[in-house]
Amino acid sequence: MRRGRFITLEGGEGAGKSTQARRLATALRGHGLEVIETREPGGAPGAEHLRAALFEDPAGDRWDAVSEALILAAARRNHIRHTIRPALERGAWVVCDRFADSTTAYQGYGHGVSLETLEMLYDLAAGPFTPDLTLILDVPARFGLSRAAARGVVNRFEGLDLGFHERVHLGFHEIAAIDPERCALIDAMGDEDTVAARVMATMDARMAQWTADADVVDGAAPVDG
């Protein structure tokens, strides 16, 4: 049985990640795949407890940026061990609303925790494990905040100043530029259907590539000697 694929959706506040993650999972099931939908922080019982500890902070001053990064690393390890790896190993595909790139963008570019520290925490929590594809939904920070505010619920990050969110936005662009093989920057301006079409065009192209690569491996001639 082939290992499943791990797909993450990233982006700033109001980019539409949760909506597009649900639509992508539905579309992949239409291809006959088993798909697990999950999120970060969270996605496993222990990780959900840590999510609550992080977000249930009315004054917003319980955790500094390094504390946030530590909580997220612990939650990620629990999530990978109990949800993501078991699903992939049985051949299921996993669609995740946020993953480690959000930590890099928010705690790193946004709050100023060194990228070296975040890389160390990721290696400790996850080891040599990365998504097969990361779809970064891109909207200007000001527009995304307006869209998020329209939902009527403000979390600890949405309430931060515009400068923070502009740094996060820049961070996601930097992440996409550094790792273009894994990351695809998706224009998330437009209505839900328009953005979903862009997501699926990217997904379909990558699936075709994976199929072609698998056919080459399966049909490869044995190496002499």
Secondary structure, 3 states (H helix, E strand, C coil): CCCCCEEEEEECCCCCHHHHHHHHHHHHHCCCCCEEEEECCCCCHHHHHHHHHHHCCCCCCCCCHHHHHHHHHHHHHHHHHHHHHHHHHCCCEEEEECCHHHHHHHHHHHCCCCHHHHHHHHHHHHCCCCCCEEEEEECCHHHHHHHHHCCCCCCCCCCCCHHHHHHHHHHHHHHHHHCCCCEEEEECCCCHHHHHHHHHHHHHHHHHHHHHHHHHHHCCCCCCC
